[in-house]
């Protein structure tokens, strides 16, 4: 594996609101930033923890806030590209907004990072006395199974894409014939650590990916995992199987509806 030369790391002031679960993207609270407002930071962090679309009412209930105020904050986050607004159709009633972390989110104006959880996961591997890449990957696989959003969280491919987005990877879908789906990761949230220990950190990430697939769709296979320069990003997660067929079918449906 190729190793990249270390260079100066960038710093930042990050706060980590938590709600009893896993937060997978650092939340910047630099002065003057949109996320410096506490309620917006809490909403962004909660969506990162859920790793799935959530309605305005659900978010308001979880934070014990009025839906109207929550909607106003979500619309501001949507205006600057931090969250996406979709539509969900409940069994009864009218369609409603469904909010999720945007795959292009730049919290704090910079490409996202996720060092809080990275350090915690690496500690789990090191404390267990495991320092080999394959052992770190095995720990990552167990963690990945826990990261998959539980319960009714949408279709499997949407869950996979939303989880990668919530982790700060800015995934971009590319489809190919033969049930092949590639996620091109336009950001490396662990880039500073990768410069120092690329095989270890990328091994952890490869394990996380395998664990996500174990939990979301075990029939989909990881056909390839291609690390790239962390500053240029562009790492590739290559999948083959049901998730690829689902993404292709949805693209075909969206194309025919235009």
N, C-alpha and C positions, 0 to 999 in steps of 0.2 A: 504493500500500500504506500501511496505517495504521502509524504509529510510536507506540510507547508511551513515556511519560516515564520516564527513568532513575530508579531508586530504590536504596536501599542494598543492596549484595550481602551475602549471608551467607557466613561463612567456615567452615572445617572442616579437620580433620587427616586427610588421605587417603593411603593407601599403595597402590601399584600393583604387586602381584605379577604377574609375567608368566612365560609358559612357552614363549616363542619365537613367539607368535602375537599376535593383536589382542585387547586387553581393551577392552570398550566401556562399562563402567560403573565409576565410581569406587568403591573399597571403603573405607568408613569404618573407622578403627581408634581411635575415641575411647575413653579409659579407661573400663572397666566395660561397654563394649558387647560383645555376643556375638561380633562379628567382631574384637575385640581379641585373641582366641585365635588364634595363628598358623595352626594347621591348618584351622580353620573359614574364616579369611580366604582361605587358599590354595584350599580347595574351592570357595568362592563365586566366586573369581576364575577358577578353571579352568572352571566351568560357564558363566561369562560369556564366556570365550574360545571354548568349544566351540559355544555358541549352539544347542544341541540337547540332548535328553535323553541321559543317560549312566548306565550301570549302576554299582552299588557297586564291582564288581570292576574295571571299567575305570578309575574314578577312583582306586581304590587303587593300581592298577598304574602309572598316570601319575605319581602322587605318591610311589611306592615306599613305601607304607604298608600295614599289615594291614587287610584288608576289615572286620573286626569293629570296629576303632577308627574307621574311616572311616564305617561305618554309624551308629555312636553320634553322631558329629558331625553327620551329615546329618539324623538324627532331631531333634536340637536345632534345627538351622536350619529344619526343617519345622515344628516346634512354634511358632516365632515368625513364620512366614509368609514367610521369605526364599527357600525353595525349595519346589517342588511334587514330590510323589511320584506317579508313574504306574506302569503295569505294561506290560512289553513281553513278547511271546511269541517266544522264539527258535525257530529251525527244529527244534531238539531240546531236550529238557529242560523243566523247569517254568518258568512265568512268573516274572519277576524284577522288582525295583524299577528304575524309570528316573527319575532325578532331573534337574530343570531349574530355572532361575531362575524364581521366581514373578512373574507379571505385576503383583502387588500388593506386591512387595518394597520395603521401606523400610530400606535399609542405614544403620545409625547412628541409626535412628528418624526420619529425615527423608526427604522425597521424593528419589529418586536423582538424582545428577548424573553428568556424563561429560565434565568439562572437560579431562582429560588428553588424550583423543583428539581432542576438538574443536579444541584449540589446535594439535595436530600436523597435523590436516587443513587448517586455515586457513593454516598456514605453507606447506603444499604449494601452495596456491592463490596465495598472495602471492609466494612465491619465484619462481614461474613467471611473475610479472609480470601476474597476472590479478586484477583488482579489480572487474570488472563482475559483476553478479549472475549473468548467464547463463554467464559463464566459471567462476565458483565452482560453479555447479550442474553444469557439465560435469566438473569435478574430482571433485565429490561422486559423480557417477554412476560414474566409474571406481573410486572407493573402495568404493562400494556393491557392485559386482561381486565385490570381494575379501572383503566381509564375509559373504557367503552361506556357510553351513556346507557344507564339502565332503563328497562321498561319500554314503554311506547314512545320512542324518540324519533320516529320517522323511518324511511326506508333504509336498508343496510348501507347502500352506497352514499346516501346523504349523511348518514351518521359518521361514516369514515371520513368524508370530506370535511364535515363540520368539526370533527375532533382535531384533524390536522390544522384547520384554520384557527381553532381555539388555542392550539399549542404554539401558534405564531409562525407557521411554516409558509403561509400564503400559497396554498396548493392551487395548481392550475391543471385542469383535465386535458389529456390528449388521448384520443381514441385511435385504435388501429384494427385492421381486420383480424379475425381469429380470436375473438373474445379477449382482446388486450386493452388494458387501460393503464395509462401512465399518469402519475401525479408529478408534475414538475414543480419543485418547491422553490419559490422565488425569494425565500428568505431563510436564513439559518439562525434560529433564536439562540443557539449555543455557540455562535461563531468565535467568541473570545476563547472559550475552552477548547474548541476544535483546533485552533492554531497551536495550542500547546500539546494536546494529546488526541490527535485525530483518530487513531485506531480505536481508542477506548470509548470516546464520546460517540463516534459513528456506530460502533458496535452496540452501544446502549440503544441508540436510535433504531438500529435494525431490529433489535429485540423488541422494542416498544411496538414497532410496526407489525411484527409477527404476532404479538400478543393481542393487538387490536383486531387482527384478522381472526384469531382464535375465537374471540368473543363476539364479533360482529357477523362473520360469515366464514366458518372453517373450510368451506368448499372452495373459496377463492384462494389461489396460491400466490405467494410472493415469487414472481418469476425473475425479478432482478432488483437490486438495491445499489445504486451508483452514486457514491459520494463525489462531491465537487469541491472546488475552492470555496471556503466558507464565506469569504467576502463577496465573491461574485455570485454565490448561491447557485441554484439550478440542479440540486441533487434530484435523482429520479427514483421514484417508487413504481416499479413495474408489476402490474397485477394481471392475472389470467383467471377467468371463470365468471361466476354469477355477478359480481360487482361490475365487471366490464360490460356484461350483457345488459344490466340494469341501466347503466349510464348511457349506453348506445340507444336503448329503447326510449329513454326519456328525451334524448337529443332528437330522435326521429319524431317523437310526438310534438315536441316544441316547434320543430321545423314545419310540420304539416299544419300546425295551428296558425302560422303566420300568414 
